[in-house]
Amino acid sequence: MLAKAELSQDFTILGRQYKKLVAALLEVVNMPGIPMEVSPDDRGNFRGFDGNHFYVVERGSLSARYQGKLIYVLEEGELLLPDIAGTQEESAAVHFSSDAGARVTSYSALEFMRQVFDDPAATRLWTRLLITYSGLMLRITSGSVEDEAGATPGFEVYEPGEVIIRQGDRADYVFNMSAGIAEVVVDDVPVGRIVEGEIFGAMAALTQADRSATVRAKTNCSVVKVPKEQFTELIKRNPATIHSLLIDMANSIVNLNEQLVGLRG
């Protein structure tokens, strides 16, 4: 994904992650799509966010315009997500065009989401994709204004031994482990671990409590951090996020039980 505004390096990193997540999700869902050709045009001839379909760019690129202004460019392998506002009012729609022409594959949004909800692995990928997409869109938005108001999702890298979350600190962010392994420690006692794809730090953020554990990188870790207010909105709009959270919390409980059994033994 390319943005019109000058953005930081983590936008590029998130863009690569977004493309990888799209590819992984399509592989898990394994649903046939319908190919569509987008004719060369620079006026916004393709209204992609119709609410009934998802689209994946297979060849070429698409320029996204809102109210006539170029906002970003979707490249090969990237996914167009429905925009509810654009389906209700033409003036609020995001329009796409391609100077040289492009090919996209169309998927029924309803059937696609049915398959996502039926498969825990797909649900987890979908949640990670939404978090990454949210980070990309918020960076594009913040890059278009001079003074950024409020926090936006960040992408951070931690070396082994570095603390990602510290016990007792205020919970302002929810995290997604993009790559790596981290250990969970309570009062200097290891009680579990966090692996790639897991969402963590959500419980304290959602309950307004302080951090109940320290999370420390065990290997090199790449982490997406999302402000708790934005994560709350994500949950309200996407039930799949709740499903993924429950899976991660259940895994955490299993890991904790295993640790307790080991300590007693």
Secondary structure, 3 states (H helix, E strand, C coil): CEECCCCCHHHHHHHHHHHHHHHHHHHHHCCCCEEEEECCEEEEEECCCCCCEEEEEEECCEEEEECCEEEEEECCCCEECCCHHHHHCHHHCEEEEECCCEEEEEEEHHHHHHHHHHCHHHHHHHHHHHHHHHHHHHHHHHHCCCCCCCCCCEEEEECCCCEEECCCCCCCEEEEEEECCEEEEECCEEEEEECCCCEECHHHHHHCCCCCCEEEECCCEEEEEEEHHHHHHHHHHCHHHHHHHHHHHHHHHHHHHHHHHHHHC
